[in-house]
Amino acid sequence: MGQGQGHRLAGARHQLVHQVEAELHARLAQFLQAPEVETAVRKVVAGTALPGAEARRLVEQFLTQSAPDNGR
């Protein structure tokens, strides 16, 4: 592999990672508008849930909802 190809690969990787990050950010921003997030906030404020536990639960929910169904 030549030096030019290595630079092209690095540039393509950078562009792809940037696009993935932008897509994740947009989808996460949309998810954070869901009523479940407000419910989690209220539970934390009421002292019935820990912030870290609610954050992990919300991340799992986000990842599950965002996962492709692989044709199912």
PQR file of N, CA, C, O and H, with PARSE charges and radii, in Angstrom:
ATOM      1  N   MET A   1       0.858  -1.179   0.000 -0.4000 1.5000
ATOM      2  CA  MET A   1       0.000   0.000   0.000 -0.0000 2.0000
ATOM      3  C   MET A   1       0.895   1.229   0.000  0.5500 1.7000
ATOM      4  O   MET A   1       1.810   1.350   0.815 -0.5500 1.4000
ATOM      5  N   GLY A   2       0.618   2.134  -0.922 -0.4000 1.5000
ATOM      6  CA  GLY A   2       1.410   3.339  -1.043 -0.0000 2.0000
ATOM      7  C   GLY A   2       0.992   4.393  -0.034  0.5500 1.7000
ATOM      8  O   GLY A   2      -0.055   4.298   0.606 -0.5500 1.4000
ATOM      9  H   GLY A   2      -0.125   2.035  -1.584  0.4000 1.0000
ATOM     10  N   GLN A   3       1.849   5.402   0.086 -0.4000 1.5000
ATOM     11  CA  GLN A   3       1.577   6.484   1.034 -0.0000 2.0000
ATOM     12  C   GLN A   3       0.297   7.224   0.671  0.5500 1.7000
ATOM     13  O   GLN A   3      -0.465   7.619   1.555 -0.5500 1.4000
ATOM     14  H   GLN A   3       2.700   5.479  -0.434  0.4000 1.0000
ATOM     15  N   GLY A   4       0.054   7.415  -0.626 -0.4000 1.5000
ATOM     16  CA  GLY A   4      -1.165   8.104  -1.058 -0.0000 2.0000
ATOM     17  C   GLY A   4      -2.421   7.335  -0.664  0.5500 1.7000
ATOM     18  O   GLY A   4      -3.407   7.925  -0.223 -0.5500 1.4000
ATOM     19  H   GLY A   4       0.672   7.094  -1.344  0.4000 1.0000
ATOM     20  N   GLN A   5      -2.378   6.013  -0.827 -0.4000 1.5000
ATOM     21  CA  GLN A   5      -3.537   5.200  -0.454 -0.0000 2.0000
ATOM     22  C   GLN A   5      -3.764   5.241   1.055  0.5500 1.7000
ATOM     23  O   GLN A   5      -4.902   5.267   1.525 -0.5500 1.4000
ATOM     24  H   GLN A   5      -1.577   5.534  -1.186  0.4000 1.0000
ATOM     25  N   GLY A   6      -2.665   5.248   1.803 -0.4000 1.5000
ATOM     26  CA  GLY A   6      -2.784   5.340   3.262 -0.0000 2.0000
ATOM     27  C   GLY A   6      -3.450   6.639   3.676  0.5500 1.7000
ATOM     28  O   GLY A   6      -4.265   6.647   4.599 -0.5500 1.4000
ATOM     29  H   GLY A   6      -1.741   5.227   1.421  0.4000 1.0000
ATOM     30  N   HIS A   7      -3.117   7.743   3.008 -0.4000 1.5000
ATOM     31  CA  HIS A   7      -3.744   9.042   3.311 -0.0000 2.0000
ATOM     32  C   HIS A   7      -5.222   9.026   2.937  0.5500 1.7000
ATOM     33  O   HIS A   7      -6.061   9.569   3.657 -0.5500 1.4000
ATOM     34  H   HIS A   7      -2.455   7.737   2.259  0.4000 1.0000
ATOM     35  N   ARG A   8      -5.533   8.396   1.804 -0.4000 1.5000
ATOM     36  CA  ARG A   8      -6.947   8.313   1.387 -0.0000 2.0000
ATOM     37  C   ARG A   8      -7.745   7.479   2.383  0.5500 1.7000
ATOM     38  O   ARG A   8      -8.872   7.827   2.735 -0.5500 1.4000
ATOM     39  H   ARG A   8      -4.852   7.955   1.220  0.4000 1.0000
ATOM     40  N   LEU A   9      -7.154   6.379   2.832 -0.4000 1.5000
ATOM     41  CA  LEU A   9      -7.839   5.546   3.826 -0.0000 2.0000
ATOM     42  C   LEU A   9      -8.068   6.314   5.122  0.5500 1.7000
ATOM     43  O   LEU A   9      -9.152   6.256   5.704 -0.5500 1.4000
ATOM     44  H   LEU A   9      -6.238   6.096   2.546  0.4000 1.0000
ATOM     45  N   ALA A  10      -7.047   7.029   5.566 -0.4000 1.5000
ATOM     46  CA  ALA A  10      -7.173   7.812   6.796 -0.0000 2.0000
ATOM     47  C   ALA A  10      -8.245   8.890   6.638  0.5500 1.7000
ATOM     48  O   ALA A  10      -9.036   9.125   7.552 -0.5500 1.4000
ATOM     49  H   ALA A  10      -6.167   7.076   5.093  0.4000 1.0000
ATOM     50  N   GLY A  11      -8.268   9.541   5.481 -0.4000 1.5000
ATOM     51  CA  GLY A  11      -9.278  10.569   5.236 -0.0000 2.0000
ATOM     52  C   GLY A  11     -10.678   9.990   5.192  0.5500 1.7000
ATOM     53  O   GLY A  11     -11.615  10.561   5.750 -0.5500 1.4000
ATOM     54  H   GLY A  11      -7.626   9.350   4.738  0.4000 1.0000
ATOM     55  N   ALA A  12     -10.816   8.843   4.521 -0.4000 1.5000
ATOM     56  CA  ALA A  12     -12.129   8.197   4.449 -0.0000 2.0000
ATOM     57  C   ALA A  12     -12.588   7.754   5.833  0.5500 1.7000
ATOM     58  O   ALA A  12     -13.762   7.889   6.179 -0.5500 1.4000
ATOM     59  H   ALA A  12     -10.055   8.379   4.068  0.4000 1.0000
ATOM     60  N   ARG A  13     -11.649   7.220   6.628 -0.4000 1.5000
ATOM     61  CA  ARG A  13     -11.995   6.802   7.999 -0.0000 2.0000
ATOM     62  C   ARG A  13     -12.471   7.999   8.813  0.5500 1.7000
ATOM     63  O   ARG A  13     -13.474   7.919   9.522 -0.5500 1.4000
ATOM     64  H   ARG A  13     -10.695   7.110   6.347  0.4000 1.0000
ATOM     65  N   HIS A  14     -11.741   9.112   8.706 -0.4000 1.5000
ATOM     66  CA  HIS A  14     -12.113  10.323   9.443 -0.0000 2.0000
ATOM     67  C   HIS A  14     -13.516  10.792   9.038  0.5500 1.7000
ATOM     68  O   HIS A  14     -14.333  11.125   9.897 -0.5500 1.4000
ATOM     69  H   HIS A  14     -10.927   9.178   8.130  0.4000 1.0000
ATOM     70  N   GLN A  15     -13.789  10.817   7.741 -0.4000 1.5000
ATOM     71  CA  GLN A  15     -15.108  11.246   7.265 -0.0000 2.0000
ATOM     72  C   GLN A  15     -16.203  10.309   7.774  0.5500 1.7000
ATOM     73  O   GLN A  15     -17.258  10.761   8.217 -0.5500 1.4000
ATOM     74  H   GLN A  15     -13.125  10.547   7.043  0.4000 1.0000
ATOM     75  N   LEU A  16     -15.948   9.019   7.709 -0.4000 1.5000
ATOM     76  CA  LEU A  16     -16.947   8.045   8.142 -0.0000 2.0000
ATOM     77  C   LEU A  16     -17.230   8.168   9.631  0.5500 1.7000
ATOM     78  O   LEU A  16     -18.386   8.172  10.054 -0.5500 1.4000
ATOM     79  H   LEU A  16     -15.090   8.652   7.349  0.4000 1.0000
ATOM     80  N   VAL A  17     -16.166   8.269  10.424 -0.4000 1.5000
ATOM     81  CA  VAL A  17     -16.352   8.414  11.870 -0.0000 2.0000
ATOM     82  C   VAL A  17     -17.121   9.693  12.176  0.5500 1.7000
ATOM     83  O   VAL A  17     -17.999   9.698  13.038 -0.5500 1.4000
ATOM     84  H   VAL A  17     -15.227   8.265  10.081  0.4000 1.0000
ATOM     85  N   HIS A  18     -16.799  10.772  11.477 -0.4000 1.5000
ATOM     86  CA  HIS A  18     -17.502  12.040  11.686 -0.0000 2.0000
ATOM     87  C   HIS A  18     -18.994  11.880  11.366  0.5500 1.7000
ATOM     88  O   HIS A  18     -19.841  12.378  12.108 -0.5500 1.4000
ATOM     89  H   HIS A  18     -16.086  10.767  10.776  0.4000 1.0000
ATOM     90  N   GLN A  19     -19.313  11.196  10.281 -0.4000 1.5000
ATOM     91  CA  GLN A  19     -20.717  10.991   9.904 -0.0000 2.0000
ATOM     92  C   GLN A  19     -21.445  10.107  10.911  0.5500 1.7000
ATOM     93  O   GLN A  19     -22.602  10.368  11.240 -0.5500 1.4000
ATOM     94  H   GLN A  19     -18.625  10.792   9.679  0.4000 1.0000
ATOM     95  N   VAL A  20     -20.783   9.073  11.397 -0.4000 1.5000
ATOM     96  CA  VAL A  20     -21.388   8.199  12.417 -0.0000 2.0000
ATOM     97  C   VAL A  20     -21.672   8.995  13.681  0.5500 1.7000
ATOM     98  O   VAL A  20     -22.750   8.876  14.264 -0.5500 1.4000
ATOM     99  H   VAL A  20     -19.843   8.861  11.130  0.4000 1.0000
ATOM    100  N   GLU A  21     -20.711   9.806  14.107 -0.4000 1.5000
ATOM    101  CA  GLU A  21     -20.911  10.633  15.300 -0.0000 2.0000
ATOM    102  C   GLU A  21     -22.071  11.597  15.116  0.5500 1.7000
ATOM    103  O   GLU A  21     -22.872  11.779  16.033 -0.5500 1.4000
ATOM    104  H   GLU A  21     -19.835   9.903  13.634  0.4000 1.0000
ATOM    105  N   ALA A  22     -22.174  12.213  13.955 -0.4000 1.5000
ATOM    106  CA  ALA A  22     -23.263  13.158  13.688 -0.0000 2.0000
ATOM    107  C   ALA A  22     -24.609  12.441  13.717  0.5500 1.7000
ATOM    108  O   ALA A  22     -25.580  12.956  14.271 -0.5500 1.4000
ATOM    109  H   ALA A  22     -21.524  12.065  13.210  0.4000 1.0000
ATOM    110  N   GLU A  23     -24.666  11.252  13.120 -0.4000 1.5000
ATOM    111  CA  GLU A  23     -25.918  10.485  13.109 -0.0000 2.0000
ATOM    112  C   GLU A  23     -26.313  10.061  14.522  0.5500 1.7000
ATOM    113  O   GLU A  23     -27.480  10.165  14.899 -0.5500 1.4000
ATOM    114  H   GLU A  23     -23.877  10.833  12.670  0.4000 1.0000
ATOM    115  N   LEU A  24     -25.349   9.585  15.298 -0.4000 1.5000
ATOM    116  CA  LEU A  24     -25.638   9.203  16.685 -0.0000 2.0000
ATOM    117  C   LEU A  24     -26.114  10.407  17.495  0.5500 1.7000
ATOM    118  O   LEU A  24     -27.064  10.304  18.270 -0.5500 1.4000
ATOM    119  H   LEU A  24     -24.401   9.500  14.991  0.4000 1.0000
ATOM    120  N   HIS A  25     -25.456  11.538  17.314 -0.4000 1.5000
ATOM    121  CA  HIS A  25     -25.840  12.745  18.053 -0.0000 2.0000
ATOM    122  C   HIS A  25     -27.282  13.144  17.715  0.5500 1.7000
ATOM    123  O   HIS A  25     -28.062  13.468  18.610 -0.5500 1.4000
ATOM    124  H   HIS A  25     -24.684  11.622  16.684  0.4000 1.0000
ATOM    125  N   ALA A  26     -27.629  13.122  16.441 -0.4000 1.5000
ATOM    126  CA  ALA A  26     -28.982  13.501  16.025 -0.0000 2.0000
ATOM    127  C   ALA A  26     -30.023  12.537  16.594  0.5500 1.7000
ATOM    128  O   ALA A  26     -31.063  12.963  17.097 -0.5500 1.4000
ATOM    129  H   ALA A  26     -26.995  12.859  15.714  0.4000 1.0000
ATOM    130  N   ARG A  27     -29.738  11.238  16.513 -0.4000 1.5000
ATOM    131  CA  ARG A  27     -30.694  10.257  17.029 -0.0000 2.0000
ATOM    132  C   ARG A  27     -30.811  10.334  18.542  0.5500 1.7000
ATOM    133  O   ARG A  27     -31.908  10.190  19.083 -0.5500 1.4000
ATOM    134  H   ARG A  27     -28.893  10.892  16.104  0.4000 1.0000
ATOM    135  N   LEU A  28     -29.693  10.561  19.239 -0.4000 1.5000
ATOM    136  CA  LEU A  28     -29.732  10.680  20.691 -0.0000 2.0000
ATOM    137  C   LEU A  28     -30.506  11.918  21.111  0.5500 1.7000
ATOM    138  O   LEU A  28     -31.286  11.865  22.062 -0.5500 1.4000
ATOM    139  H   LEU A  28     -28.803  10.678  18.799  0.4000 1.0000
ATOM    140  N   ALA A  29     -30.305  13.022  20.424 -0.4000 1.5000
ATOM    141  CA  ALA A  29     -31.044  14.254  20.739 -0.0000 2.0000
ATOM    142  C   ALA A  29     -32.538  14.021  20.598  0.5500 1.7000
ATOM    143  O   ALA A  29     -33.324  14.504  21.413 -0.5500 1.4000
ATOM    144  H   ALA A  29     -29.672  13.066  19.652  0.4000 1.0000
ATOM    145  N   GLN A  30     -32.931  13.288  19.574 -0.4000 1.5000
ATOM    146  CA  GLN A  30     -34.350  12.968  19.388 -0.0000 2.0000
ATOM    147  C   GLN A  30     -34.849  12.057  20.506  0.5500 1.7000
ATOM    148  O   GLN A  30     -35.930  12.279  21.053 -0.5500 1.4000
ATOM    149  H   GLN A  30     -32.293  12.895  18.912  0.4000 1.0000
ATOM    150  N   PHE A  31     -34.074  11.043  20.843 -0.4000 1.5000
ATOM    151  CA  PHE A  31     -34.454  10.115  21.915 -0.0000 2.0000
ATOM    152  C   PHE A  31     -34.623  10.839  23.242  0.5500 1.7000
ATOM    153  O   PHE A  31     -35.530  10.523  24.011 -0.5500 1.4000
ATOM    154  H   PHE A  31     -33.197  10.863  20.399  0.4000 1.0000
ATOM    155  N   LEU A  32     -33.754  11.809  23.514 -0.4000 1.5000
ATOM    156  CA  LEU A  32     -33.812  12.510  24.794 -0.0000 2.0000
ATOM    157  C   LEU A  32     -35.053  13.379  24.949  0.5500 1.7000
ATOM    158  O   LEU A  32     -35.292  13.928  26.025 -0.5500 1.4000
ATOM    159  H   LEU A  32     -33.017  12.066  22.889  0.4000 1.0000
ATOM    160  N   GLN A  33     -35.842  13.509  23.894 -0.4000 1.5000
ATOM    161  CA  GLN A  33     -37.119  14.219  23.981 -0.0000 2.0000
ATOM    162  C   GLN A  33     -38.257  13.288  24.400  0.5500 1.7000
ATOM    163  O   GLN A  33     -39.379  13.746  24.618 -0.5500 1.4000
ATOM    164  H   GLN A  33     -35.648  13.063  23.020  0.4000 1.0000
ATOM    165  N   ALA A  34     -37.982  11.993  24.514 -0.4000 1.5000
ATOM    166  CA  ALA A  34     -39.014  11.002  24.833 -0.0000 2.0000
ATOM    167  C   ALA A  34     -39.514  11.170  26.264  0.5500 1.7000
ATOM    168  O   ALA A  34     -38.762  11.593  27.142 -0.5500 1.4000
ATOM    169  H   ALA A  34     -37.071  11.621  24.337  0.4000 1.0000
ATOM    170  N   PRO A  35     -40.782  10.839  26.496 -0.5600 1.5000
ATOM    171  CA  PRO A  35     -41.351  10.948  27.842  0.2800 2.0000
ATOM    172  C   PRO A  35     -40.599  10.117  28.888  0.5500 1.7000
ATOM    173  O   PRO A  35     -40.600  10.471  30.067 -0.5500 1.4000
ATOM    174  N   GLU A  36     -39.968   9.035  28.478 -0.4000 1.5000
ATOM    175  CA  GLU A  36     -39.236   8.189  29.426 -0.0000 2.0000
ATOM    176  C   GLU A  36     -38.096   8.946  30.093  0.5500 1.7000
ATOM    177  O   GLU A  36     -37.732   8.653  31.232 -0.5500 1.4000
ATOM    178  H   GLU A  36     -39.967   8.748  27.520  0.4000 1.0000
ATOM    179  N   VAL A  37     -37.541   9.904  29.394 -0.4000 1.5000
ATOM    180  CA  VAL A  37     -36.447  10.694  29.967 -0.0000 2.0000
ATOM    181  C   VAL A  37     -36.985  11.584  31.083  0.5500 1.7000
ATOM    182  O   VAL A  37     -36.368  11.696  32.142 -0.5500 1.4000
ATOM    183  H   VAL A  37     -37.836  10.143  28.469  0.4000 1.0000
ATOM    184  N   GLU A  38     -38.116  12.208  30.851 -0.4000 1.5000
ATOM    185  CA  GLU A  38     -38.729  13.038  31.896 -0.0000 2.0000
ATOM    186  C   GLU A  38     -39.104  12.185  33.104  0.5500 1.7000
ATOM    187  O   GLU A  38     -38.942  12.617  34.245 -0.5500 1.4000
ATOM    188  H   GLU A  38     -38.617  12.118  29.991  0.4000 1.0000
ATOM    189  N   THR A  39     -39.597  10.991  32.860 -0.4000 1.5000
ATOM    190  CA  THR A  39     -39.923  10.071  33.955 -0.0000 2.0000
ATOM    191  C   THR A  39     -38.677   9.752  34.761  0.5500 1.7000
ATOM    192  O   THR A  39     -38.722   9.732  35.991 -0.5500 1.4000
ATOM    193  H   THR A  39     -39.729  10.640  31.933  0.4000 1.0000
ATOM    194  N   ALA A  40     -37.568   9.504  34.083 -0.4000 1.5000
ATOM    195  CA  ALA A  40     -36.306   9.211  34.765 -0.0000 2.0000
ATOM    196  C   ALA A  40     -35.849  10.408  35.598  0.5500 1.7000
ATOM    197  O   ALA A  40     -35.387  10.243  36.727 -0.5500 1.4000
ATOM    198  H   ALA A  40     -37.531   9.521  33.084  0.4000 1.0000
ATOM    199  N   VAL A  41     -35.978  11.594  35.048 -0.4000 1.5000
ATOM    200  CA  VAL A  41     -35.596  12.807  35.782 -0.0000 2.0000
ATOM    201  C   VAL A  41     -36.433  12.925  37.053  0.5500 1.7000
ATOM    202  O   VAL A  41     -35.903  13.215  38.125 -0.5500 1.4000
ATOM    203  H   VAL A  41     -36.355  11.728  34.132  0.4000 1.0000
ATOM    204  N   ARG A  42     -37.717  12.703  36.932 -0.4000 1.5000
ATOM    205  CA  ARG A  42     -38.607  12.815  38.100 -0.0000 2.0000
ATOM    206  C   ARG A  42     -38.259  11.775  39.165  0.5500 1.7000
ATOM    207  O   ARG A  42     -38.327  12.069  40.359 -0.5500 1.4000
ATOM    208  H   ARG A  42     -38.147  12.467  36.060  0.4000 1.0000
ATOM    209  N   LYS A  43     -37.889  10.570  38.747 -0.4000 1.5000
ATOM    210  CA  LYS A  43     -37.499   9.528  39.693 -0.0000 2.0000
ATOM    211  C   LYS A  43     -36.219   9.917  40.431  0.5500 1.7000
ATOM    212  O   LYS A  43     -36.093   9.682  41.632 -0.5500 1.4000
ATOM    213  H   LYS A  43     -37.834  10.331  37.777  0.4000 1.0000
ATOM    214  N   VAL A  44     -35.276  10.509  39.710 -0.4000 1.5000
ATOM    215  CA  VAL A  44     -34.024  10.942  40.340 -0.0000 2.0000
ATOM    216  C   VAL A  44     -34.309  12.069  41.332  0.5500 1.7000
ATOM    217  O   VAL A  44     -33.796  12.056  42.451 -0.5500 1.4000
ATOM    218  H   VAL A  44     -35.378  10.700  38.734  0.4000 1.0000
ATOM    219  N   VAL A  45     -35.121  13.039  40.929 -0.4000 1.5000
ATOM    220  CA  VAL A  45     -35.448  14.162  41.810 -0.0000 2.0000
ATOM    221  C   VAL A  45     -36.194  13.677  43.053  0.5500 1.7000
ATOM    222  O   VAL A  45     -35.978  14.194  44.149 -0.5500 1.4000
ATOM    223  H   VAL A  45     -35.538  13.050  40.021  0.4000 1.0000
ATOM    224  N   ALA A  46     -37.064  12.692  42.884 -0.4000 1.5000
ATOM    225  CA  ALA A  46     -37.833  12.157  44.012 -0.0000 2.0000
ATOM    226  C   ALA A  46     -36.975  11.276  44.918  0.5500 1.7000
ATOM    227  O   ALA A  46     -37.389  10.930  46.025 -0.5500 1.4000
ATOM    228  H   ALA A  46     -37.239  12.272  41.994  0.4000 1.0000
ATOM    229  N   GLY A  47     -35.796  10.920  44.455 -0.4000 1.5000
ATOM    230  CA  GLY A  47     -34.926  10.075  45.263 -0.0000 2.0000
ATOM    231  C   GLY A  47     -35.254   8.597  45.169  0.5500 1.7000
ATOM    232  O   GLY A  47     -34.769   7.796  45.969 -0.5500 1.4000
ATOM    233  H   GLY A  47     -35.460  11.201  43.556  0.4000 1.0000
ATOM    234  N   THR A  48     -36.073   8.233  44.199 -0.4000 1.5000
ATOM    235  CA  THR A  48     -36.442   6.823  44.043 -0.0000 2.0000
ATOM    236  C   THR A  48     -35.538   6.090  43.059  0.5500 1.7000
ATOM    237  O   THR A  48     -35.674   4.882  42.868 -0.5500 1.4000
ATOM    238  H   THR A  48     -36.467   8.883  43.549  0.4000 1.0000
ATOM    239  N   ALA A  49     -34.619   6.817  42.438 -0.4000 1.5000
ATOM    240  CA  ALA A  49     -33.672   6.196  41.514 -0.0000 2.0000
ATOM    241  C   ALA A  49     -32.375   6.986  41.534  0.5500 1.7000
ATOM    242  O   ALA A  49     -32.365   8.193  41.777 -0.5500 1.4000
ATOM    243  H   ALA A  49     -34.508   7.798  42.594  0.4000 1.0000
ATOM    244  N   LEU A  50     -31.286   6.285  41.274 -0.4000 1.5000
ATOM    245  CA  LEU A  50     -29.980   6.932  41.192 -0.0000 2.0000
ATOM    246  C   LEU A  50     -29.722   7.404  39.762  0.5500 1.7000
ATOM    247  O   LEU A  50     -30.109   6.734  38.805 -0.5500 1.4000
ATOM    248  H   LEU A  50     -31.294   5.305  41.076  0.4000 1.0000
ATOM    249  N   PRO A  51     -29.073   8.552  39.618 -0.5600 1.5000
ATOM    250  CA  PRO A  51     -28.810   9.070  38.265  0.2800 2.0000
ATOM    251  C   PRO A  51     -28.054   8.074  37.376  0.5500 1.7000
ATOM    252  O   PRO A  51     -28.400   7.899  36.208 -0.5500 1.4000
ATOM    253  N   GLY A  52     -27.039   7.433  37.920 -0.4000 1.5000
ATOM    254  CA  GLY A  52     -26.261   6.486  37.125 -0.0000 2.0000
ATOM    255  C   GLY A  52     -27.094   5.306  36.656  0.5500 1.7000
ATOM    256  O   GLY A  52     -26.963   4.863  35.514 -0.5500 1.4000
ATOM    257  H   GLY A  52     -26.758   7.575  38.869  0.4000 1.0000
ATOM    258  N   ALA A  53     -27.945   4.799  37.528 -0.4000 1.5000
ATOM    259  CA  ALA A  53     -28.798   3.665  37.165 -0.0000 2.0000
ATOM    260  C   ALA A  53     -29.796   4.066  36.083  0.5500 1.7000
ATOM    261  O   ALA A  53     -30.033   3.314  35.138 -0.5500 1.4000
ATOM    262  H   ALA A  53     -28.051   5.158  38.455  0.4000 1.0000
ATOM    263  N   GLU A  54     -30.371   5.236  36.224 -0.4000 1.5000
ATOM    264  CA  GLU A  54     -31.326   5.701  35.210 -0.0000 2.0000
ATOM    265  C   GLU A  54     -30.614   5.981  33.889  0.5500 1.7000
ATOM    266  O   GLU A  54     -31.155   5.697  32.820 -0.5500 1.4000
ATOM    267  H   GLU A  54     -30.179   5.848  36.991  0.4000 1.0000
ATOM    268  N   ALA A  55     -29.418   6.531  33.958 -0.4000 1.5000
ATOM    269  CA  ALA A  55     -28.649   6.790  32.732 -0.0000 2.0000
ATOM    270  C   ALA A  55     -28.359   5.476  32.014  0.5500 1.7000
ATOM    271  O   ALA A  55     -28.532   5.384  30.799 -0.5500 1.4000
ATOM    272  H   ALA A  55     -28.979   6.762  34.826  0.4000 1.0000
ATOM    273  N   ARG A  56     -27.920   4.461  32.752 -0.4000 1.5000
ATOM    274  CA  ARG A  56     -27.647   3.158  32.128 -0.0000 2.0000
ATOM    275  C   ARG A  56     -28.902   2.569  31.518  0.5500 1.7000
ATOM    276  O   ARG A  56     -28.854   2.008  30.423 -0.5500 1.4000
ATOM    277  H   ARG A  56     -27.779   4.535  33.739  0.4000 1.0000
ATOM    278  N   ARG A  57     -30.026   2.689  32.211 -0.4000 1.5000
ATOM    279  CA  ARG A  57     -31.289   2.158  31.695 -0.0000 2.0000
ATOM    280  C   ARG A  57     -31.683   2.879  30.404  0.5500 1.7000
ATOM    281  O   ARG A  57     -32.106   2.248  29.436 -0.5500 1.4000
ATOM    282  H   ARG A  57     -30.065   3.145  33.100  0.4000 1.0000
ATOM    283  N   LEU A  58     -31.541   4.186  30.400 -0.4000 1.5000
ATOM    284  CA  LEU A  58     -31.887   4.955  29.200 -0.0000 2.0000
ATOM    285  C   LEU A  58     -30.954   4.629  28.037  0.5500 1.7000
ATOM    286  O   LEU A  58     -31.401   4.537  26.893 -0.5500 1.4000
ATOM    287  H   LEU A  58     -31.197   4.699  31.187  0.4000 1.0000
ATOM    288  N   VAL A  59     -29.669   4.455  28.317 -0.4000 1.5000
ATOM    289  CA  VAL A  59     -28.731   4.086  27.252 -0.0000 2.0000
ATOM    290  C   VAL A  59     -29.112   2.727  26.678  0.5500 1.7000
ATOM    291  O   VAL A  59     -29.125   2.549  25.460 -0.5500 1.4000
ATOM    292  H   VAL A  59     -29.306   4.530  29.246  0.4000 1.0000
ATOM    293  N   GLU A  60     -29.421   1.774  27.542 -0.4000 1.5000
ATOM    294  CA  GLU A  60     -29.837   0.449  27.061 -0.0000 2.0000
ATOM    295  C   GLU A  60     -31.099   0.560  26.207  0.5500 1.7000
ATOM    296  O   GLU A  60     -31.204  -0.076  25.159 -0.5500 1.4000
ATOM    297  H   GLU A  60     -29.411   1.918  28.531  0.4000 1.0000
ATOM    298  N   GLN A  61     -32.043   1.363  26.659 -0.4000 1.5000
ATOM    299  CA  GLN A  61     -33.279   1.555  25.893 -0.0000 2.0000
ATOM    300  C   GLN A  61     -32.973   2.194  24.538  0.5500 1.7000
ATOM    301  O   GLN A  61     -33.508   1.769  23.514 -0.5500 1.4000
ATOM    302  H   GLN A  61     -31.958   1.880  27.511  0.4000 1.0000
ATOM    303  N   PHE A  62     -32.124   3.203  24.533 -0.4000 1.5000
ATOM    304  CA  PHE A  62     -31.743   3.864  23.283 -0.0000 2.0000
ATOM    305  C   PHE A  62     -31.084   2.881  22.329  0.5500 1.7000
ATOM    306  O   PHE A  62     -31.430   2.823  21.149 -0.5500 1.4000
ATOM    307  H   PHE A  62     -31.690   3.548  25.365  0.4000 1.0000
ATOM    308  N   LEU A  63     -30.141   2.117  22.838 -0.4000 1.5000
ATOM    309  CA  LEU A  63     -29.427   1.160  21.991 -0.0000 2.0000
ATOM    310  C   LEU A  63     -30.356   0.072  21.466  0.5500 1.7000
ATOM    311  O   LEU A  63     -30.233  -0.352  20.317 -0.5500 1.4000
ATOM    312  H   LEU A  63     -29.860   2.165  23.797  0.4000 1.0000
ATOM    313  N   THR A  64     -31.267  -0.370  22.290 -0.4000 1.5000
ATOM    314  CA  THR A  64     -32.215  -1.408  21.871 -0.0000 2.0000
ATOM    315  C   THR A  64     -33.141  -0.875  20.786  0.5500 1.7000
ATOM    316  O   THR A  64     -33.398  -1.555  19.793 -0.5500 1.4000
ATOM    317  H   THR A  64     -31.367  -0.025  23.223  0.4000 1.0000
ATOM    318  N   GLN A  65     -33.640   0.338  20.976 -0.4000 1.5000
ATOM    319  CA  GLN A  65     -34.539   0.945  19.988 -0.0000 2.0000
ATOM    320  C   GLN A  65     -33.811   1.279  18.695  0.5500 1.7000
ATOM    321  O   GLN A  65     -34.416   1.279  17.622 -0.5500 1.4000
ATOM    322  H   GLN A  65     -33.431   0.891  21.782  0.4000 1.0000
ATOM    323  N   SER A  66     -32.523   1.562  18.790 -0.4000 1.5000
ATOM    324  CA  SER A  66     -31.748   1.960  17.626 -0.0000 2.0000
ATOM    325  C   SER A  66     -31.154   0.774  16.866  0.5500 1.7000
ATOM    326  O   SER A  66     -30.697   0.914  15.731 -0.5500 1.4000
ATOM    327  H   SER A  66     -32.032   1.562  19.661  0.4000 1.0000
ATOM    328  N   ALA A  67     -31.167  -0.390  17.507 -0.4000 1.5000
ATOM    329  CA  ALA A  67     -30.541  -1.571  16.886 -0.0000 2.0000
ATOM    330  C   ALA A  67     -31.357  -2.024  15.673  0.5500 1.7000
ATOM    331  O   ALA A  67     -32.587  -2.016  15.702 -0.5500 1.4000
ATOM    332  H   ALA A  67     -31.538  -0.504  18.429  0.4000 1.0000
ATOM    333  N   PRO A  68     -30.658  -2.419  14.609 -0.5600 1.5000
ATOM    334  CA  PRO A  68     -31.393  -2.962  13.447  0.2800 2.0000
ATOM    335  C   PRO A  68     -32.030  -4.288  13.819  0.5500 1.7000
ATOM    336  O   PRO A  68     -31.509  -5.021  14.659 -0.5500 1.4000
ATOM    337  N   ASP A  69     -33.136  -4.589  13.203 -0.4000 1.5000
ATOM    338  CA  ASP A  69     -33.827  -5.837  13.544 -0.0000 2.0000
ATOM    339  C   ASP A  69     -33.331  -7.019  12.726  0.5500 1.7000
ATOM    340  O   ASP A  69     -33.806  -8.141  12.903 -0.5500 1.4000
ATOM    341  H   ASP A  69     -33.560  -3.993  12.521  0.4000 1.0000
ATOM    342  N   ASN A  70     -32.373  -6.776  11.826 -0.4000 1.5000
ATOM    343  CA  ASN A  70     -31.782  -7.849  11.015 -0.0000 2.0000
ATOM    344  C   ASN A  70     -32.842  -8.691  10.316  0.5500 1.7000
ATOM    345  O   ASN A  70     -32.738  -9.917  10.271 -0.5500 1.4000
ATOM    346  H   ASN A  70     -31.987  -5.865  11.682  0.4000 1.0000
ATOM    347  N   GLY A  71     -33.855  -8.037   9.775 -0.4000 1.5000
ATOM    348  CA  GLY A  71     -34.868  -8.746   9.015 -0.0000 2.0000
ATOM    349  C   GLY A  71     -35.948  -9.404   9.844  0.5500 1.7000
ATOM    350  O   GLY A  71     -36.817 -10.088   9.303 -0.5500 1.4000
ATOM    351  H   GLY A  71     -33.940  -7.042   9.811  0.4000 1.0000
ATOM    352  N   ARG A  72     -35.904  -9.207  11.150 -0.4000 1.5000
ATOM    353  CA  ARG A  72     -36.931  -9.817  12.001 -0.0000 2.0000
ATOM    354  C   ARG A  72     -38.149  -8.948  12.107  0.5500 1.7000
ATOM    355  O   ARG A  72     -39.109  -9.312  12.785 -0.5500 1.4000
ATOM    356  H   ARG A  72     -35.198  -8.652  11.589  0.4000 1.0000
TER
END
